Amino acid sequence: MVARRARADLPRGGLEVAHMTFDPMMPGWLLIFLTIMLVVGCVVALAQAPRRARVWWLGRILLVLALATALARPGVGTLAADAANTELDVVFVVDLSPSAVAEDWGSVEPRIDGMRADVAALAMTHAGARFALITFDDQAVQRLPLTTDASALDHAMRITKPGSSVNGGGSSIGAAADLLHEMLDTAAERVPERMRIVYYLGDGEQTARGEPDSYEQSAELIQGGAVLGYGTSQGGRMRDTDPYRGGDYIRDKSGSQARSVIDEVALEQIASELKVNYQHRTADTEVEAAKVDPTRGEGADGRSGVMTFPLYWIAALVMIAWLLVETARLVATAAQLRHARRRLDA
């Protein structure tokens, strides 16, 4: 199987997540105070000036505002996709309950094939990042610690097999909640400025008793992610992975072949808890890579990978333009005075 690169939906040049930044050359309160005082002074002079001179005071108010803007040093911060990948941790949480082999991916392929293809595609899109893998059935297991070795991720996905129907306790879609939070929390404590995203892959089918654990506690530890849903409303038959059962299809209590049906309501609930988007996956569409927001969650203040494009030069151009006008006016006034003096001397 050849992995396709996930669609990243990034603007040309690999840039994303723009936001305003300010880096004032003096304390903010002092800059605001001085600006107000200068503007008030100009307004008072404007009110007292002759009508013909008022336009000049309006220009001087503009000059003060341009100066204040330049001193505030505004800019646009933009996250570079390439930079993000080298400073990104990507955690895959994969549902390996027996329903992962339900045959409704593409024509009659098992869902796990789609999960493997999507993980491989996302790893290509996030090339340079660190990857980790958590799988779960009735319990969660960390299959791969954070590593930059994408081939190790691919190998881990290929050797892990969905669970057997022998487990009578059922599986919970929230089984990985605690382990995921523990992994993210540890990563955030060690290197808080790194960014972290989570991809949850599953069908949303809850077969264990009781309410599933929530993933909400992990939301503030990530800068993006996605919940990827596999399966159809018609459902798919499942072959038993227990080697002692000969690969027969799993049967329900009535003796009929059991079918696993996707539960998109449950998957959307997980997406809501993680504050990420939900995608229903099909074999004829490409998986969309998550957008990374460096301003989200813990450690945002110390986050790198953000390039700031300064904008204060625009205000500086306004200042220069007005100063040129003022200079031209002074030169013209001086020329008039010299001409008048010559006439008096004559």
C-alpha positions in Angstrom: 0.0 0.0 0.0 1.4 3.4 -1.0 0.7 6.1 1.5 -0.7 9.4 0.2 0.3 12.7 1.7 -2.5 14.1 3.8 -4.0 17.3 2.6 -2.7 20.1 4.7 -4.9 23.0 3.5 -2.1 25.5 4.0 -1.7 28.7 2.2 1.0 28.7 -0.5 4.5 28.9 1.0 3.5 26.8 4.0 2.3 29.6 6.3 -0.6 29.5 8.7 -2.1 31.0 11.8 -1.5 34.7 11.5 -2.0 37.0 14.5 -1.1 40.6 15.5 1.9 41.1 17.8 3.2 44.2 19.6 6.7 44.9 20.9 6.6 48.4 22.3 9.9 50.3 22.7 8.7 51.7 26.1 6.2 50.5 28.8 2.7 50.4 27.3 1.2 52.7 30.0 3.9 55.3 29.3 3.3 55.1 25.5 -0.4 55.5 26.0 0.0 58.4 28.4 2.4 60.4 26.2 0.2 59.8 23.1 -2.9 61.1 24.9 -1.0 64.2 26.2 0.3 65.0 22.7 -3.0 64.5 21.0 -4.8 66.7 23.6 -2.2 69.4 23.1 -2.7 69.3 19.3 -6.5 69.4 19.7 -6.3 72.4 22.0 -4.0 74.2 19.4 -6.4 73.1 16.6 -9.3 74.7 18.4 -7.4 78.0 18.9 -5.8 78.2 15.5 -7.1 80.2 12.5 -9.3 78.3 10.1 -6.5 78.2 7.4 -4.0 76.7 9.9 -6.3 74.0 11.3 -5.4 71.5 8.5 -1.8 71.6 9.7 -2.8 70.7 13.2 -4.9 67.8 11.9 -1.7 66.6 10.1 0.2 66.9 13.4 -2.4 64.8 15.2 -1.8 62.2 12.4 1.9 62.5 13.0 1.5 61.8 16.7 -0.6 58.8 16.1 1.8 57.4 13.5 4.7 58.0 16.0 2.8 56.1 18.7 2.1 53.2 16.3 5.7 53.0 15.3 6.9 53.0 18.9 4.4 50.1 19.6 6.2 48.1 16.9 3.2 46.1 15.6 3.7 43.0 13.5 2.0 40.0 12.1 3.1 36.7 13.6 2.8 33.7 11.3 3.6 30.1 12.0 5.7 28.5 9.4 4.6 25.0 8.6 8.2 23.7 8.2 9.2 25.2 11.5 6.1 23.8 13.1 6.9 20.3 12.1 10.4 20.4 13.7 8.8 21.7 17.0 5.8 19.5 16.9 4.7 16.3 18.8 2.1 14.2 17.1 0.2 11.7 19.2 -2.0 9.1 17.4 -4.7 7.4 19.5 -6.0 4.4 17.7 -9.0 2.3 18.6 -8.0 -1.4 18.2 -11.2 -2.9 19.5 -12.6 -5.9 17.4 -14.7 -3.4 15.4 -11.4 -2.1 13.8 -11.6 -5.1 11.4 -15.2 -4.3 10.3 -15.3 -4.7 6.6 -16.7 -1.3 5.4 -13.6 0.6 4.4 -13.7 1.1 0.6 -15.5 -2.0 -0.7 -14.9 -4.7 1.9 -11.6 -3.8 3.4 -11.2 -3.7 7.2 -11.2 -0.3 8.9 -7.7 -0.9 10.2 -6.4 -0.6 6.6 -7.8 2.9 6.4 -6.4 3.8 9.8 -2.9 2.6 8.8 -3.1 4.5 5.5 -4.1 7.7 7.2 -1.5 7.5 9.9 1.2 7.0 7.2 -0.2 10.0 5.2 -0.3 12.2 8.3 3.3 11.2 9.2 4.4 12.3 5.7 2.6 15.6 6.1 4.2 16.2 9.5 7.7 15.1 8.4 10.3 16.2 11.0 7.9 16.0 13.9 8.1 13.6 16.8 5.5 10.8 16.8 3.9 8.7 19.5 1.3 5.9 19.3 -1.4 4.9 21.8 -3.7 2.1 21.1 -6.7 0.9 23.1 -9.3 -1.8 23.4 -10.5 -2.4 26.9 -7.2 -0.9 28.1 -4.8 1.7 26.6 -1.2 0.9 25.8 1.6 3.2 24.7 3.0 1.4 21.6 5.5 4.0 20.7 7.1 6.8 22.7 7.8 10.1 21.1 10.3 9.6 18.3 11.3 11.3 15.1 11.6 7.9 13.4 8.5 7.8 11.1 9.4 4.2 10.1 9.1 3.1 13.7 5.5 4.5 13.7 4.7 2.7 10.4 6.1 -0.5 11.8 4.2 -0.2 15.1 0.9 0.4 13.1 1.6 -2.7 11.0 2.3 -5.1 13.8 -0.5 -4.1 16.1 -3.6 -6.1 15.6 -7.2 -5.4 16.7 -8.4 -7.2 19.8 -10.4 -10.4 19.9 -14.1 -10.8 20.7 -13.0 -13.1 23.5 -12.9 -10.0 25.7 -16.3 -10.2 27.2 -16.1 -6.9 29.0 -16.4 -4.8 25.9 -14.3 -1.8 24.9 -14.6 1.8 25.8 -14.0 4.8 23.5 -12.6 6.7 26.5 -10.1 4.0 27.5 -7.1 6.1 26.4 -8.1 9.3 28.1 -5.9 9.0 31.2 -2.9 7.7 29.4 -3.1 10.4 26.7 -3.3 13.1 29.4 -0.4 11.6 31.2 1.8 11.5 28.1 0.8 15.1 27.1 1.4 16.4 30.6 4.8 14.9 30.8 5.8 16.2 27.4 4.5 19.7 28.3 6.5 19.7 31.5 9.8 18.6 29.8 9.6 21.0 26.8 6.7 23.4 27.3 7.5 25.5 24.2 7.0 22.5 21.9 3.6 22.1 20.2 1.4 19.0 20.5 -1.5 17.7 18.4 -3.6 14.6 18.8 -5.2 12.4 16.2 -7.9 10.1 17.5 -8.9 7.3 15.1 -11.9 5.1 15.8 -15.5 4.3 15.1 -17.1 5.6 18.3 -18.7 2.3 19.2 -19.0 1.9 23.0 -19.5 -1.7 24.0 -18.3 -1.5 27.6 -20.8 -0.7 30.4 -20.9 2.8 31.8 -20.1 6.2 30.5 -16.7 6.6 28.7 -14.0 8.7 30.3 -13.7 12.2 28.9 -10.7 13.6 26.9 -11.5 17.1 28.1 -8.5 17.3 30.4 -6.1 17.0 27.4 -7.6 19.9 25.5 -5.4 22.6 27.1 -2.3 20.6 26.5 -2.6 20.5 22.7 -2.4 23.0 19.9 -4.7 21.2 17.5 -5.7 17.8 16.2 -8.6 15.9 14.7 -10.9 13.0 15.5 -11.1 10.7 12.5 -14.2 8.5 12.2 -14.2 5.1 10.4 -17.2 3.0 9.4 -20.6 3.4 7.8 -24.2 3.5 9.0 -24.8 0.2 7.3 -22.0 -1.4 9.3 -19.5 -4.1 8.4 -18.9 -7.7 9.4 -15.9 -8.5 11.6 -13.6 -11.5 11.4 -12.5 -12.7 14.7 -8.7 -12.1 15.3 -8.5 -14.9 17.8 -6.1 -17.5 16.1 -8.0 -20.3 17.7 -11.3 -19.4 16.1 -10.2 -19.9 12.5 -11.0 -16.4 11.3 -14.7 -16.9 11.3 -17.0 -13.8 11.4 -18.0 -12.7 14.9 -21.6 -13.5 15.8 -24.1 -11.8 18.1 -26.2 -13.5 20.7 -28.8 -14.5 18.2 -26.2 -16.4 16.2 -26.2 -14.0 13.2 -23.1 -12.3 11.9 -22.5 -9.2 14.0 -22.1 -5.8 12.3 -20.2 -2.8 13.7 -21.8 0.6 12.9 -20.1 3.9 13.3 -21.3 6.2 16.1 -20.6 9.7 14.8 -22.4 11.3 17.8 -19.8 9.8 20.1 -16.9 10.8 17.9 -18.1 14.3 17.6 -18.4 14.4 21.4 -14.7 13.4 21.7 -13.8 16.1 19.2 -15.7 18.6 21.3 -13.9 17.5 24.4 -10.5 17.9 22.7 -11.7 21.1 21.0 -10.7 19.8 17.5 -12.5 19.1 14.3 -14.2 15.8 13.3 -13.6 14.1 10.0 -15.6 11.2 8.7 -13.1 9.1 6.7 -13.7 7.3 3.5 -11.4 5.4 1.2 -12.0 7.8 -1.7 -11.0 11.0 0.1 -7.7 12.2 1.6 -7.3 12.8 5.3 -6.9 16.5 6.2 -3.9 17.4 8.4 -4.8 19.4 11.5 -4.0 23.1 11.7 -1.6 24.0 14.4 -2.4 27.0 16.6 0.7 28.0 18.6 -1.3 30.5 20.6 -3.5 27.8 22.1 -3.0 26.1 25.4 -0.2 26.0 27.9 3.2 27.3 27.1 2.0 29.7 24.4 4.2 32.6 25.6 7.4 30.7 25.2 6.6 29.1 21.9 9.0 29.4 19.0 8.4 28.7 15.3 6.6 32.0 15.0 8.0 34.5 12.5 7.1 38.2 13.1 6.7 40.4 10.1 7.1 44.0 11.3 4.4 46.6 10.3 5.8 49.7 12.1 7.5 50.8 8.9 4.0 51.7 7.5 3.6 54.2 10.3 7.1 55.4 9.8 6.3 56.1 6.1 3.3 58.2 7.2 5.6 60.2 9.6 8.2 60.8 6.8 5.5 61.9 4.4 4.1 64.4 6.8 7.5 65.6 7.8 8.3 66.2 4.2 5.1 68.3 3.9 6.0 70.3 7.0 9.6 70.8 5.6 8.3 71.9 2.3 6.0 74.4 4.1 8.8 75.8 6.2 11.1 76.1 3.1 8.3 78.0 1.3 7.7 80.2 4.3 11.4 81.0 4.6 11.6 81.8 0.9 8.6 84.2 1.2 10.3 85.9 4.2 13.6 86.3 2.3 11.7 87.8 -0.7 9.8 90.2 1.6 13.1 91.2 3.3 14.7 92.0 0.0 11.8 94.1 -1.0 12.0 96.0 2.2 15.8 96.5 1.8 15.2 97.8 -1.7 
